[in-house]
């Protein structure tokens, strides 16, 4: 019988997350992105970063402040026309 090794423990550390509206939150987490569901700011309902999923609460995605823009990899593509 083989012995299974335990999964590595991920430690939550203080991170700064940024929303599409450029607001930031500093919280302890090990996640690369988070969902912000409070949507308490006046511009939240009309914000282009507002997500309305089927069967779940509306949210805004918070990315790590140090993360590249989600489409940054596309900047390397050269279009051949």
mmCIF file of the N, C-alpha and C atoms, coordinates in Angstrom:
data_MODEL
# 
_entry.id   MODEL 
# 
loop_
_atom_site.group_PDB 
_atom_site.id 
_atom_site.type_symbol 
_atom_site.label_atom_id 
_atom_site.label_alt_id 
_atom_site.label_comp_id 
_atom_site.label_asym_id 
_atom_site.label_entity_id 
_atom_site.label_seq_id 
_atom_site.pdbx_PDB_ins_code 
_atom_site.Cartn_x 
_atom_site.Cartn_y 
_atom_site.Cartn_z 
_atom_site.occupancy 
_atom_site.B_iso_or_equiv 
_atom_site.pdbx_formal_charge 
_atom_site.auth_seq_id 
_atom_site.auth_comp_id 
_atom_site.auth_asym_id 
_atom_site.auth_atom_id 
_atom_site.pdbx_PDB_model_num 
ATOM 1   N N  . UNK A 1 1  ? 0.847   -1.174 0.000   1.00 0.00 ? 1  UNK A N  1 
ATOM 2   C CA . UNK A 1 1  ? 0.000   0.000  0.000   1.00 0.00 ? 1  UNK A CA 1 
ATOM 3   C C  . UNK A 1 1  ? 0.897   1.243  0.000   1.00 0.00 ? 1  UNK A C  1 
ATOM 4   N N  . UNK A 1 2  ? 0.639   2.179  -0.923  1.00 0.00 ? 2  UNK A N  1 
ATOM 5   C CA . UNK A 1 2  ? 1.465   3.383  -0.988  1.00 0.00 ? 2  UNK A CA 1 
ATOM 6   C C  . UNK A 1 2  ? 0.985   4.414  0.021   1.00 0.00 ? 2  UNK A C  1 
ATOM 7   N N  . UNK A 1 3  ? 1.930   5.169  0.513   1.00 0.00 ? 3  UNK A N  1 
ATOM 8   C CA . UNK A 1 3  ? 1.621   6.201  1.490   1.00 0.00 ? 3  UNK A CA 1 
ATOM 9   C C  . UNK A 1 3  ? 1.420   7.527  0.760   1.00 0.00 ? 3  UNK A C  1 
ATOM 10  N N  . UNK A 1 4  ? 0.302   8.174  0.985   1.00 0.00 ? 4  UNK A N  1 
ATOM 11  C CA . UNK A 1 4  ? 0.030   9.467  0.354   1.00 0.00 ? 4  UNK A CA 1 
ATOM 12  C C  . UNK A 1 4  ? 0.662   10.586 1.147   1.00 0.00 ? 4  UNK A C  1 
ATOM 13  N N  . UNK A 1 5  ? 1.288   11.503 0.434   1.00 0.00 ? 5  UNK A N  1 
ATOM 14  C CA . UNK A 1 5  ? 1.845   12.663 1.135   1.00 0.00 ? 5  UNK A CA 1 
ATOM 15  C C  . UNK A 1 5  ? 0.773   13.743 1.235   1.00 0.00 ? 5  UNK A C  1 
ATOM 16  N N  . UNK A 1 6  ? 0.841   14.498 2.278   1.00 0.00 ? 6  UNK A N  1 
ATOM 17  C CA . UNK A 1 6  ? -0.134  15.564 2.501   1.00 0.00 ? 6  UNK A CA 1 
ATOM 18  C C  . UNK A 1 6  ? 0.111   16.695 1.509   1.00 0.00 ? 6  UNK A C  1 
ATOM 19  N N  . UNK A 1 7  ? -0.969  17.351 1.102   1.00 0.00 ? 7  UNK A N  1 
ATOM 20  C CA . UNK A 1 7  ? -0.850  18.504 0.203   1.00 0.00 ? 7  UNK A CA 1 
ATOM 21  C C  . UNK A 1 7  ? -0.103  19.620 0.931   1.00 0.00 ? 7  UNK A C  1 
ATOM 22  N N  . UNK A 1 8  ? 0.689   20.390 0.206   1.00 0.00 ? 8  UNK A N  1 
ATOM 23  C CA . UNK A 1 8  ? 1.407   21.482 0.871   1.00 0.00 ? 8  UNK A CA 1 
ATOM 24  C C  . UNK A 1 8  ? 0.430   22.507 1.446   1.00 0.00 ? 8  UNK A C  1 
ATOM 25  N N  . UNK A 1 9  ? 0.734   23.001 2.606   1.00 0.00 ? 9  UNK A N  1 
ATOM 26  C CA . UNK A 1 9  ? -0.128  23.981 3.261   1.00 0.00 ? 9  UNK A CA 1 
ATOM 27  C C  . UNK A 1 9  ? 0.178   25.363 2.689   1.00 0.00 ? 9  UNK A C  1 
ATOM 28  N N  . UNK A 1 10 ? -0.851  26.049 2.238   1.00 0.00 ? 10 UNK A N  1 
ATOM 29  C CA . UNK A 1 10 ? -0.696  27.396 1.705   1.00 0.00 ? 10 UNK A CA 1 
ATOM 30  C C  . UNK A 1 10 ? -1.040  28.374 2.812   1.00 0.00 ? 10 UNK A C  1 
ATOM 31  N N  . UNK A 1 11 ? -0.127  29.263 3.104   1.00 0.00 ? 11 UNK A N  1 
ATOM 32  C CA . UNK A 1 11 ? -0.307  30.215 4.179   1.00 0.00 ? 11 UNK A CA 1 
ATOM 33  C C  . UNK A 1 11 ? -0.836  31.535 3.633   1.00 0.00 ? 11 UNK A C  1 
ATOM 34  N N  . UNK A 1 12 ? -1.889  32.025 4.241   1.00 0.00 ? 12 UNK A N  1 
ATOM 35  C CA . UNK A 1 12 ? -2.433  33.325 3.849   1.00 0.00 ? 12 UNK A CA 1 
ATOM 36  C C  . UNK A 1 12 ? -1.505  34.415 4.353   1.00 0.00 ? 12 UNK A C  1 
ATOM 37  N N  . UNK A 1 13 ? -1.120  35.291 3.454   1.00 0.00 ? 13 UNK A N  1 
ATOM 38  C CA . UNK A 1 13 ? -0.264  36.413 3.816   1.00 0.00 ? 13 UNK A CA 1 
ATOM 39  C C  . UNK A 1 13 ? -0.943  37.704 3.387   1.00 0.00 ? 13 UNK A C  1 
ATOM 40  N N  . UNK A 1 14 ? -0.580  38.827 4.002   1.00 0.00 ? 14 UNK A N  1 
ATOM 41  C CA . UNK A 1 14 ? -1.189  40.094 3.600   1.00 0.00 ? 14 UNK A CA 1 
ATOM 42  C C  . UNK A 1 14 ? -0.910  40.385 2.120   1.00 0.00 ? 14 UNK A C  1 
ATOM 43  N N  . UNK A 1 15 ? -1.971  40.630 1.362   1.00 0.00 ? 15 UNK A N  1 
ATOM 44  C CA . UNK A 1 15 ? -1.888  40.925 -0.068  1.00 0.00 ? 15 UNK A CA 1 
ATOM 45  C C  . UNK A 1 15 ? -2.758  42.149 -0.345  1.00 0.00 ? 15 UNK A C  1 
ATOM 46  N N  . UNK A 1 16 ? -2.430  42.871 -1.400  1.00 0.00 ? 16 UNK A N  1 
ATOM 47  C CA . UNK A 1 16 ? -3.273  43.976 -1.824  1.00 0.00 ? 16 UNK A CA 1 
ATOM 48  C C  . UNK A 1 16 ? -3.966  43.579 -3.114  1.00 0.00 ? 16 UNK A C  1 
ATOM 49  N N  . UNK A 1 17 ? -5.292  43.689 -3.114  1.00 0.00 ? 17 UNK A N  1 
ATOM 50  C CA . UNK A 1 17 ? -6.125  43.344 -4.265  1.00 0.00 ? 17 UNK A CA 1 
ATOM 51  C C  . UNK A 1 17 ? -6.720  44.622 -4.832  1.00 0.00 ? 17 UNK A C  1 
ATOM 52  N N  . UNK A 1 18 ? -6.889  44.651 -6.145  1.00 0.00 ? 18 UNK A N  1 
ATOM 53  C CA . UNK A 1 18 ? -7.450  45.825 -6.807  1.00 0.00 ? 18 UNK A CA 1 
ATOM 54  C C  . UNK A 1 18 ? -8.657  45.421 -7.645  1.00 0.00 ? 18 UNK A C  1 
ATOM 55  N N  . UNK A 1 19 ? -9.683  46.267 -7.622  1.00 0.00 ? 19 UNK A N  1 
ATOM 56  C CA . UNK A 1 19 ? -10.891 46.054 -8.426  1.00 0.00 ? 19 UNK A CA 1 
ATOM 57  C C  . UNK A 1 19 ? -10.746 46.824 -9.737  1.00 0.00 ? 19 UNK A C  1 
ATOM 58  N N  . UNK A 1 20 ? -11.665 46.589 -10.654 1.00 0.00 ? 20 UNK A N  1 
ATOM 59  C CA . UNK A 1 20 ? -11.644 47.293 -11.924 1.00 0.00 ? 20 UNK A CA 1 
ATOM 60  C C  . UNK A 1 20 ? -11.755 48.799 -11.771 1.00 0.00 ? 20 UNK A C  1 
ATOM 61  N N  . UNK A 1 21 ? -12.414 49.247 -10.722 1.00 0.00 ? 21 UNK A N  1 
ATOM 62  C CA . UNK A 1 21 ? -12.581 50.686 -10.476 1.00 0.00 ? 21 UNK A CA 1 
ATOM 63  C C  . UNK A 1 21 ? -11.347 51.292 -9.810  1.00 0.00 ? 21 UNK A C  1 
ATOM 64  N N  . UNK A 1 22 ? -10.325 50.507 -9.605  1.00 0.00 ? 22 UNK A N  1 
ATOM 65  C CA . UNK A 1 22 ? -9.034  50.865 -8.989  1.00 0.00 ? 22 UNK A CA 1 
ATOM 66  C C  . UNK A 1 22 ? -9.065  50.961 -7.467  1.00 0.00 ? 22 UNK A C  1 
ATOM 67  N N  . UNK A 1 23 ? -10.187 50.623 -6.832  1.00 0.00 ? 23 UNK A N  1 
ATOM 68  C CA . UNK A 1 23 ? -10.188 50.558 -5.362  1.00 0.00 ? 23 UNK A CA 1 
ATOM 69  C C  . UNK A 1 23 ? -9.319  49.385 -4.941  1.00 0.00 ? 23 UNK A C  1 
ATOM 70  N N  . UNK A 1 24 ? -8.689  49.513 -3.786  1.00 0.00 ? 24 UNK A N  1 
ATOM 71  C CA . UNK A 1 24 ? -7.826  48.440 -3.302  1.00 0.00 ? 24 UNK A CA 1 
ATOM 72  C C  . UNK A 1 24 ? -8.264  47.982 -1.917  1.00 0.00 ? 24 UNK A C  1 
ATOM 73  N N  . UNK A 1 25 ? -7.973  46.719 -1.636  1.00 0.00 ? 25 UNK A N  1 
ATOM 74  C CA . UNK A 1 25 ? -8.208  46.113 -0.339  1.00 0.00 ? 25 UNK A CA 1 
ATOM 75  C C  . UNK A 1 25 ? -6.945  45.357 0.046   1.00 0.00 ? 25 UNK A C  1 
ATOM 76  N N  . UNK A 1 26 ? -6.500  45.512 1.261   1.00 0.00 ? 26 UNK A N  1 
ATOM 77  C CA . UNK A 1 26 ? -5.363  44.745 1.769   1.00 0.00 ? 26 UNK A CA 1 
ATOM 78  C C  . UNK A 1 26 ? -5.893  43.754 2.783   1.00 0.00 ? 26 UNK A C  1 
ATOM 79  N N  . UNK A 1 27 ? -5.780  42.476 2.434   1.00 0.00 ? 27 UNK A N  1 
ATOM 80  C CA . UNK A 1 27 ? -6.275  41.412 3.315   1.00 0.00 ? 27 UNK A CA 1 
ATOM 81  C C  . UNK A 1 27 ? -5.305  40.238 3.265   1.00 0.00 ? 27 UNK A C  1 
ATOM 82  N N  . UNK A 1 28 ? -5.405  39.361 4.242   1.00 0.00 ? 28 UNK A N  1 
ATOM 83  C CA . UNK A 1 28 ? -4.569  38.159 4.276   1.00 0.00 ? 28 UNK A CA 1 
ATOM 84  C C  . UNK A 1 28 ? -5.257  37.074 3.468   1.00 0.00 ? 28 UNK A C  1 
ATOM 85  N N  . UNK A 1 29 ? -4.612  36.642 2.388   1.00 0.00 ? 29 UNK A N  1 
ATOM 86  C CA . UNK A 1 29 ? -5.161  35.591 1.546   1.00 0.00 ? 29 UNK A CA 1 
ATOM 87  C C  . UNK A 1 29 ? -4.035  34.975 0.731   1.00 0.00 ? 29 UNK A C  1 
ATOM 88  N N  . UNK A 1 30 ? -4.241  33.737 0.296   1.00 0.00 ? 30 UNK A N  1 
ATOM 89  C CA . UNK A 1 30 ? -3.275  33.064 -0.578  1.00 0.00 ? 30 UNK A CA 1 
ATOM 90  C C  . UNK A 1 30 ? -3.851  32.927 -1.984  1.00 0.00 ? 30 UNK A C  1 
ATOM 91  N N  . UNK A 1 31 ? -5.007  33.534 -2.238  1.00 0.00 ? 31 UNK A N  1 
ATOM 92  C CA . UNK A 1 31 ? -5.699  33.404 -3.523  1.00 0.00 ? 31 UNK A CA 1 
ATOM 93  C C  . UNK A 1 31 ? -5.200  34.429 -4.541  1.00 0.00 ? 31 UNK A C  1 
ATOM 94  N N  . UNK A 1 32 ? -5.140  34.063 -5.831  1.00 0.00 ? 32 UNK A N  1 
ATOM 95  C CA . UNK A 1 32 ? -4.704  35.010 -6.862  1.00 0.00 ? 32 UNK A CA 1 
ATOM 96  C C  . UNK A 1 32 ? -5.775  36.035 -7.221  1.00 0.00 ? 32 UNK A C  1 
ATOM 97  N N  . UNK A 1 33 ? -7.034  35.716 -6.970  1.00 0.00 ? 33 UNK A N  1 
ATOM 98  C CA . UNK A 1 33 ? -8.112  36.677 -7.173  1.00 0.00 ? 33 UNK A CA 1 
ATOM 99  C C  . UNK A 1 33 ? -9.266  36.337 -6.247  1.00 0.00 ? 33 UNK A C  1 
ATOM 100 N N  . UNK A 1 34 ? -10.104 37.313 -6.011  1.00 0.00 ? 34 UNK A N  1 
ATOM 101 C CA . UNK A 1 34 ? -11.227 37.158 -5.086  1.00 0.00 ? 34 UNK A CA 1 
ATOM 102 C C  . UNK A 1 34 ? -12.476 37.749 -5.715  1.00 0.00 ? 34 UNK A C  1 
ATOM 103 N N  . UNK A 1 35 ? -13.631 37.370 -5.211  1.00 0.00 ? 35 UNK A N  1 
ATOM 104 C CA . UNK A 1 35 ? -14.892 37.955 -5.649  1.00 0.00 ? 35 UNK A CA 1 
ATOM 105 C C  . UNK A 1 35 ? -15.374 38.909 -4.563  1.00 0.00 ? 35 UNK A C  1 
ATOM 106 N N  . UNK A 1 36 ? -15.662 40.137 -4.970  1.00 0.00 ? 36 UNK A N  1 
ATOM 107 C CA . UNK A 1 36 ? -16.185 41.145 -4.055  1.00 0.00 ? 36 UNK A CA 1 
ATOM 108 C C  . UNK A 1 36 ? -17.694 41.224 -4.286  1.00 0.00 ? 36 UNK A C  1 
ATOM 109 N N  . UNK A 1 37 ? -18.484 40.796 -3.314  1.00 0.00 ? 37 UNK A N  1 
ATOM 110 C CA . UNK A 1 37 ? -19.931 40.701 -3.499  1.00 0.00 ? 37 UNK A CA 1 
ATOM 111 C C  . UNK A 1 37 ? -20.724 41.831 -2.843  1.00 0.00 ? 37 UNK A C  1 
ATOM 112 N N  . UNK A 1 38 ? -20.085 42.671 -2.028  1.00 0.00 ? 38 UNK A N  1 
ATOM 113 C CA . UNK A 1 38 ? -20.846 43.730 -1.347  1.00 0.00 ? 38 UNK A CA 1 
ATOM 114 C C  . UNK A 1 38 ? -21.399 44.755 -2.340  1.00 0.00 ? 38 UNK A C  1 
ATOM 115 N N  . UNK A 1 39 ? -20.616 45.116 -3.353  1.00 0.00 ? 39 UNK A N  1 
ATOM 116 C CA . UNK A 1 39 ? -21.029 46.074 -4.385  1.00 0.00 ? 39 UNK A CA 1 
ATOM 117 C C  . UNK A 1 39 ? -21.728 47.278 -3.771  1.00 0.00 ? 39 UNK A C  1 
ATOM 118 N N  . UNK A 1 40 ? -21.063 47.893 -2.805  1.00 0.00 ? 40 UNK A N  1 
ATOM 119 C CA . UNK A 1 40 ? -21.676 48.958 -2.013  1.00 0.00 ? 40 UNK A CA 1 
ATOM 120 C C  . UNK A 1 40 ? -21.399 50.367 -2.522  1.00 0.00 ? 40 UNK A C  1 
ATOM 121 N N  . UNK A 1 41 ? -20.597 50.503 -3.572  1.00 0.00 ? 41 UNK A N  1 
ATOM 122 C CA . UNK A 1 41 ? -20.257 51.828 -4.059  1.00 0.00 ? 41 UNK A CA 1 
ATOM 123 C C  . UNK A 1 41 ? -21.278 52.280 -5.106  1.00 0.00 ? 41 UNK A C  1 
ATOM 124 N N  . UNK A 1 42 ? -21.558 53.569 -5.217  1.00 0.00 ? 42 UNK A N  1 
ATOM 125 C CA . UNK A 1 42 ? -22.624 54.050 -6.111  1.00 0.00 ? 42 UNK A CA 1 
ATOM 126 C C  . UNK A 1 42 ? -22.454 53.621 -7.570  1.00 0.00 ? 42 UNK A C  1 
ATOM 127 N N  . UNK A 1 43 ? -21.230 53.508 -8.040  1.00 0.00 ? 43 UNK A N  1 
ATOM 128 C CA . UNK A 1 43 ? -21.018 53.144 -9.438  1.00 0.00 ? 43 UNK A CA 1 
ATOM 129 C C  . UNK A 1 43 ? -21.052 51.638 -9.696  1.00 0.00 ? 43 UNK A C  1 
ATOM 130 N N  . UNK A 1 44 ? -21.123 50.816 -8.663  1.00 0.00 ? 44 UNK A N  1 
ATOM 131 C CA . UNK A 1 44 ? -21.088 49.358 -8.831  1.00 0.00 ? 44 UNK A CA 1 
ATOM 132 C C  . UNK A 1 44 ? -22.140 48.812 -9.807  1.00 0.00 ? 44 UNK A C  1 
ATOM 133 N N  . UNK A 1 45 ? -23.404 49.235 -9.743  1.00 0.00 ? 45 UNK A N  1 
ATOM 134 C CA . UNK A 1 45 ? -24.390 48.650 -10.664 1.00 0.00 ? 45 UNK A CA 1 
ATOM 135 C C  . UNK A 1 45 ? -24.064 48.874 -12.145 1.00 0.00 ? 45 UNK A C  1 
ATOM 136 N N  . UNK A 1 46 ? -23.413 49.978 -12.480 1.00 0.00 ? 46 UNK A N  1 
ATOM 137 C CA . UNK A 1 46 ? -23.105 50.288 -13.878 1.00 0.00 ? 46 UNK A CA 1 
ATOM 138 C C  . UNK A 1 46 ? -21.648 49.999 -14.237 1.00 0.00 ? 46 UNK A C  1 
ATOM 139 N N  . UNK A 1 47 ? -20.878 49.497 -13.307 1.00 0.00 ? 47 UNK A N  1 
ATOM 140 C CA . UNK A 1 47 ? -19.446 49.259 -13.531 1.00 0.00 ? 47 UNK A CA 1 
ATOM 141 C C  . UNK A 1 47 ? -19.246 48.159 -14.586 1.00 0.00 ? 47 UNK A C  1 
ATOM 142 N N  . UNK A 1 48 ? -18.334 48.350 -15.546 1.00 0.00 ? 48 UNK A N  1 
ATOM 143 C CA . UNK A 1 48 ? -18.101 47.311 -16.556 1.00 0.00 ? 48 UNK A CA 1 
ATOM 144 C C  . UNK A 1 48 ? -17.459 46.041 -15.992 1.00 0.00 ? 48 UNK A C  1 
ATOM 145 N N  . UNK A 1 49 ? -16.986 46.089 -14.766 1.00 0.00 ? 49 UNK A N  1 
ATOM 146 C CA . UNK A 1 49 ? -16.372 44.920 -14.129 1.00 0.00 ? 49 UNK A CA 1 
ATOM 147 C C  . UNK A 1 49 ? -17.368 44.131 -13.286 1.00 0.00 ? 49 UNK A C  1 
ATOM 148 N N  . UNK A 1 50 ? -18.598 44.587 -13.253 1.00 0.00 ? 50 UNK A N  1 
ATOM 149 C CA . UNK A 1 50 ? -19.688 43.948 -12.509 1.00 0.00 ? 50 UNK A CA 1 
ATOM 150 C C  . UNK A 1 50 ? -20.078 42.665 -13.254 1.00 0.00 ? 50 UNK A C  1 
ATOM 151 N N  . UNK A 1 51 ? -20.128 41.548 -12.544 1.00 0.00 ? 51 UNK A N  1 
ATOM 152 C CA . UNK A 1 51 ? -20.464 40.254 -13.141 1.00 0.00 ? 51 UNK A CA 1 
ATOM 153 C C  . UNK A 1 51 ? -21.768 39.752 -12.529 1.00 0.00 ? 51 UNK A C  1 
ATOM 154 N N  . UNK A 1 52 ? -22.689 39.299 -13.383 1.00 0.00 ? 52 UNK A N  1 
ATOM 155 C CA . UNK A 1 52 ? -23.959 38.736 -12.933 1.00 0.00 ? 52 UNK A CA 1 
ATOM 156 C C  . UNK A 1 52 ? -24.023 37.283 -13.410 1.00 0.00 ? 52 UNK A C  1 
ATOM 157 N N  . UNK A 1 53 ? -23.591 36.339 -12.569 1.00 0.00 ? 53 UNK A N  1 
ATOM 158 C CA . UNK A 1 53 ? -23.601 34.933 -12.987 1.00 0.00 ? 53 UNK A CA 1 
ATOM 159 C C  . UNK A 1 53 ? -24.989 34.308 -12.868 1.00 0.00 ? 53 UNK A C  1 
ATOM 160 N N  . UNK A 1 54 ? -25.203 33.243 -13.605 1.00 0.00 ? 54 UNK A N  1 
ATOM 161 C CA . UNK A 1 54 ? -26.447 32.483 -13.461 1.00 0.00 ? 54 UNK A CA 1 
ATOM 162 C C  . UNK A 1 54 ? -26.419 31.741 -12.130 1.00 0.00 ? 54 UNK A C  1 
ATOM 163 N N  . UNK A 1 55 ? -27.417 31.937 -11.309 1.00 0.00 ? 55 UNK A N  1 
ATOM 164 C CA . UNK A 1 55 ? -27.555 31.185 -10.070 1.00 0.00 ? 55 UNK A CA 1 
ATOM 165 C C  . UNK A 1 55 ? -26.674 31.620 -8.924  1.00 0.00 ? 55 UNK A C  1 
ATOM 166 N N  . UNK A 1 56 ? -26.061 32.769 -9.000  1.00 0.00 ? 56 UNK A N  1 
ATOM 167 C CA . UNK A 1 56 ? -25.211 33.214 -7.900  1.00 0.00 ? 56 UNK A CA 1 
ATOM 168 C C  . UNK A 1 56 ? -25.329 34.711 -7.704  1.00 0.00 ? 56 UNK A C  1 
ATOM 169 N N  . UNK A 1 57 ? -24.710 35.232 -6.653  1.00 0.00 ? 57 UNK A N  1 
ATOM 170 C CA . UNK A 1 57 ? -24.785 36.670 -6.403  1.00 0.00 ? 57 UNK A CA 1 
ATOM 171 C C  . UNK A 1 57 ? -23.890 37.447 -7.367  1.00 0.00 ? 57 UNK A C  1 
ATOM 172 N N  . UNK A 1 58 ? -24.256 38.688 -7.635  1.00 0.00 ? 58 UNK A N  1 
ATOM 173 C CA . UNK A 1 58 ? -23.417 39.569 -8.448  1.00 0.00 ? 58 UNK A CA 1 
ATOM 174 C C  . UNK A 1 58 ? -22.104 39.801 -7.726  1.00 0.00 ? 58 UNK A C  1 
ATOM 175 N N  . UNK A 1 59 ? -21.038 40.032 -8.496  1.00 0.00 ? 59 UNK A N  1 
ATOM 176 C CA . UNK A 1 59 ? -19.747 40.276 -7.867  1.00 0.00 ? 59 UNK A CA 1 
ATOM 177 C C  . UNK A 1 59 ? -18.822 41.069 -8.787  1.00 0.00 ? 59 UNK A C  1 
ATOM 178 N N  . UNK A 1 60 ? -17.734 41.527 -8.218  1.00 0.00 ? 60 UNK A N  1 
ATOM 179 C CA . UNK A 1 60 ? -16.641 42.172 -8.934  1.00 0.00 ? 60 UNK A CA 1 
ATOM 180 C C  . UNK A 1 60 ? -15.395 41.341 -8.640  1.00 0.00 ? 60 UNK A C  1 
ATOM 181 N N  . UNK A 1 61 ? -14.555 41.176 -9.634  1.00 0.00 ? 61 UNK A N  1 
ATOM 182 C CA . UNK A 1 61 ? -13.333 40.405 -9.422  1.00 0.00 ? 61 UNK A CA 1 
ATOM 183 C C  . UNK A 1 61 ? -12.216 41.306 -8.904  1.00 0.00 ? 61 UNK A C  1 
ATOM 184 N N  . UNK A 1 62 ? -11.574 40.879 -7.845  1.00 0.00 ? 62 UNK A N  1 
ATOM 185 C CA . UNK A 1 62 ? -10.418 41.582 -7.293  1.00 0.00 ? 62 UNK A CA 1 
ATOM 186 C C  . UNK A 1 62 ? -9.168  40.796 -7.673  1.00 0.00 ? 62 UNK A C  1 
ATOM 187 N N  . UNK A 1 63 ? -8.225  41.437 -8.346  1.00 0.00 ? 63 UNK A N  1 
ATOM 188 C CA . UNK A 1 63 ? -6.971  40.789 -8.730  1.00 0.00 ? 63 UNK A CA 1 
ATOM 189 C C  . UNK A 1 63 ? -5.854  41.264 -7.811  1.00 0.00 ? 63 UNK A C  1 
ATOM 190 N N  . UNK A 1 64 ? -4.828  40.457 -7.687  1.00 0.00 ? 64 UNK A N  1 
ATOM 191 C CA . UNK A 1 64 ? -3.662  40.905 -6.947  1.00 0.00 ? 64 UNK A CA 1 
ATOM 192 C C  . UNK A 1 64 ? -3.107  42.161 -7.611  1.00 0.00 ? 64 UNK A C  1 
ATOM 193 N N  . UNK A 1 65 ? -2.731  43.124 -6.807  1.00 0.00 ? 65 UNK A N  1 
ATOM 194 C CA . UNK A 1 65 ? -2.208  44.383 -7.331  1.00 0.00 ? 65 UNK A CA 1 
ATOM 195 C C  . UNK A 1 65 ? -0.958  44.156 -8.182  1.00 0.00 ? 65 UNK A C  1 
ATOM 196 N N  . UNK A 1 66 ? -0.190  43.143 -7.855  1.00 0.00 ? 66 UNK A N  1 
ATOM 197 C CA . UNK A 1 66 ? 1.049   42.860 -8.580  1.00 0.00 ? 66 UNK A CA 1 
ATOM 198 C C  . UNK A 1 66 ? 0.835   42.043 -9.851  1.00 0.00 ? 66 UNK A C  1 
ATOM 199 N N  . UNK A 1 67 ? -0.394  41.572 -10.087 1.00 0.00 ? 67 UNK A N  1 
ATOM 200 C CA . UNK A 1 67 ? -0.674  40.725 -11.247 1.00 0.00 ? 67 UNK A CA 1 
ATOM 201 C C  . UNK A 1 67 ? -0.718  41.547 -12.529 1.00 0.00 ? 67 UNK A C  1 
ATOM 202 N N  . UNK A 1 68 ? -0.323  40.909 -13.617 1.00 0.00 ? 68 UNK A N  1 
ATOM 203 C CA . UNK A 1 68 ? -0.447  41.547 -14.914 1.00 0.00 ? 68 UNK A CA 1 
ATOM 204 C C  . UNK A 1 68 ? -1.920  41.652 -15.282 1.00 0.00 ? 68 UNK A C  1 
ATOM 205 N N  . UNK A 1 69 ? -2.233  42.550 -16.175 1.00 0.00 ? 69 UNK A N  1 
ATOM 206 C CA . UNK A 1 69 ? -3.596  42.667 -16.686 1.00 0.00 ? 69 UNK A CA 1 
ATOM 207 C C  . UNK A 1 69 ? -3.970  41.325 -17.319 1.00 0.00 ? 69 UNK A C  1 
ATOM 208 N N  . UNK A 1 70 ? -5.224  40.872 -17.206 1.00 0.00 ? 70 UNK A N  1 
ATOM 209 C CA . UNK A 1 70 ? -5.605  39.567 -17.758 1.00 0.00 ? 70 UNK A CA 1 
ATOM 210 C C  . UNK A 1 70 ? -5.312  39.413 -19.245 1.00 0.00 ? 70 UNK A C  1 
ATOM 211 N N  . UNK A 1 71 ? -5.296  40.503 -20.006 1.00 0.00 ? 71 UNK A N  1 
ATOM 212 C CA . UNK A 1 71 ? -5.033  40.421 -21.440 1.00 0.00 ? 71 UNK A CA 1 
ATOM 213 C C  . UNK A 1 71 ? -3.593  40.807 -21.791 1.00 0.00 ? 71 UNK A C  1 
ATOM 214 N N  . UNK A 1 72 ? -2.714  40.910 -20.806 1.00 0.00 ? 72 UNK A N  1 
ATOM 215 C CA . UNK A 1 72 ? -1.334  41.322 -21.057 1.00 0.00 ? 72 UNK A CA 1 
ATOM 216 C C  . UNK A 1 72 ? -0.627  40.388 -22.032 1.00 0.00 ? 72 UNK A C  1 
ATOM 217 N N  . UNK A 1 73 ? -0.918  39.105 -21.988 1.00 0.00 ? 73 UNK A N  1 
ATOM 218 C CA . UNK A 1 73 ? -0.270  38.149 -22.883 1.00 0.00 ? 73 UNK A CA 1 
ATOM 219 C C  . UNK A 1 73 ? -0.611  38.431 -24.344 1.00 0.00 ? 73 UNK A C  1 
ATOM 220 N N  . UNK A 1 74 ? -1.768  39.027 -24.596 1.00 0.00 ? 74 UNK A N  1 
ATOM 221 C CA . UNK A 1 74 ? -2.155  39.331 -25.970 1.00 0.00 ? 74 UNK A CA 1 
ATOM 222 C C  . UNK A 1 74 ? -1.288  40.418 -26.586 1.00 0.00 ? 74 UNK A C  1 
ATOM 223 N N  . UNK A 1 75 ? -0.623  41.219 -25.775 1.00 0.00 ? 75 UNK A N  1 
ATOM 224 C CA . UNK A 1 75 ? 0.222   42.285 -26.297 1.00 0.00 ? 75 UNK A CA 1 
ATOM 225 C C  . UNK A 1 75 ? 1.398   41.732 -27.095 1.00 0.00 ? 75 UNK A C  1 
ATOM 226 N N  . UNK A 1 76 ? 1.753   40.474 -26.902 1.00 0.00 ? 76 UNK A N  1 
ATOM 227 C CA . UNK A 1 76 ? 2.878   39.862 -27.617 1.00 0.00 ? 76 UNK A CA 1 
ATOM 228 C C  . UNK A 1 76 ? 2.499   39.360 -29.009 1.00 0.00 ? 76 UNK A C  1 
ATOM 229 N N  . UNK A 1 77 ? 1.202   39.270 -29.283 1.00 0.00 ? 77 UNK A N  1 
ATOM 230 C CA . UNK A 1 77 ? 0.762   38.751 -30.586 1.00 0.00 ? 77 UNK A CA 1 
ATOM 231 C C  . UNK A 1 77 ? 0.971   39.790 -31.691 1.00 0.00 ? 77 UNK A C  1 
ATOM 232 N N  . UNK A 1 78 ? 1.374   39.305 -32.848 1.00 0.00 ? 78 UNK A N  1 
ATOM 233 C CA . UNK A 1 78 ? 1.476   40.167 -34.036 1.00 0.00 ? 78 UNK A CA 1 
ATOM 234 C C  . UNK A 1 78 ? 0.417   39.694 -35.015 1.00 0.00 ? 78 UNK A C  1 
ATOM 235 N N  . UNK A 1 79 ? -0.431  40.580 -35.404 1.00 0.00 ? 79 UNK A N  1 
ATOM 236 C CA . UNK A 1 79 ? -1.471  40.242 -36.358 1.00 0.00 ? 79 UNK A CA 1 
ATOM 237 C C  . UNK A 1 79 ? -0.922  40.327 -37.781 1.00 0.00 ? 79 UNK A C  1 
ATOM 238 N N  . UNK A 1 80 ? -1.162  39.310 -38.559 1.00 0.00 ? 80 UNK A N  1 
ATOM 239 C CA . UNK A 1 80 ? -0.756  39.313 -39.948 1.00 0.00 ? 80 UNK A CA 1 
ATOM 240 C C  . UNK A 1 80 ? -1.988  39.623 -40.779 1.00 0.00 ? 80 UNK A C  1 
ATOM 241 N N  . UNK A 1 81 ? -1.971  40.722 -41.430 1.00 0.00 ? 81 UNK A N  1 
ATOM 242 C CA . UNK A 1 81 ? -3.125  41.120 -42.235 1.00 0.00 ? 81 UNK A CA 1 
ATOM 243 C C  . UNK A 1 81 ? -2.843  41.002 -43.710 1.00 0.00 ? 81 UNK A C  1 
# 
